[in-house]
């Protein structure tokens, strides 16, 4: 096919129903954008949003990405970090290619800046019309299914890929109700890499095409410590990424466990930093009532006490490295669970709740995890002492994803 034919094919107008959907969708999101601007402006003054909201909704200090780059997009910290094996493997083979990154959260943006010299917040959809420039490829992580993101990138010549795609049991009915929307969206996605055969089936039912199963790419990542801490004597139990409603049963279970293991220590790492104060007040009160020691890492920088609140960001992997048992939060309440991959390199035992609907595919590729309800954590801790360490059932290859990206290089 000659150059003129390729240009003509790219410029060919989409069918009328697709153009009608595009017009209606663009009108709807633009209207929502205009109506929400006063509220966004108010929230922009809050510390948590003072950088991300102005960048995403007003393009404040948020210049367009340089053209003809390899564009990666992920939502938050975990998804951004999970892309590292792909970025590293691709950059090793193609060091001349420019890697650029967008994200939608503060934590994702902070991690993206460590990965790429060009990191931006993803603007809200109506702004993508003129913010998006021509790129070689767009690689989107997991469930960041923004219609105008794919449309604008594809329209300007990018090859569009969705990687690590999943649809949980809990969310699938909601996706099905809006299947008409996803059929339009997937018209602009060239290839999809699903976490499991079930995800592939569900994605295809929603209109996705060229879907391959490669597993959860988070399994390809290797957690790396940024600091080394001295392990205290006795068993170290780390309650990681805990949510509201989880800390108290974990502390109660640990204190019961500690009756038989007096040297044991509990490190609590809440998922959200805005909850540090609330968790500190509760843990200190319980520790005082039970006659055990409590301290905050930000104050003492010590692990000498029985219960220590790790009220600092970016330290979780460093404490996995000195842990014997990890209690992974987000699954003792119906939050969907959290990624257990970072636990793998450190030979820890793992205890989890049963609400793992967001992580079911990744847990299915692991062995050694102990699942229990919140009222059985103490027994699970006892069981963990003699249990095998968390380990992978089988390895994972990211080569199919790399080959798709390399089509445009």
Beta strands, then each sheet from edge to edge (+ up, - down):
strand 1: 70-73
strand 2: 99-103
strand 3: 119-121
strand 4: 137-141
strand 5: 159-165
strand 6: 191-194
strand 7: 211-213
strand 8: 236-242
strand 9: 265-270
strand 10: 294-296
strand 11: 307-309
strand 12: 325-328
strand 13: 349-352
strand 14: 366-367
strand 15: 370-371
strand 16: 391-392
sheet 1: 3+ 2+ 1+ 4+ 5+ 6+ 7+
sheet 2: 10+ 11+ 9+ 8+ 12+ 13+ 15+
sheet 3: 14+ 16-
end
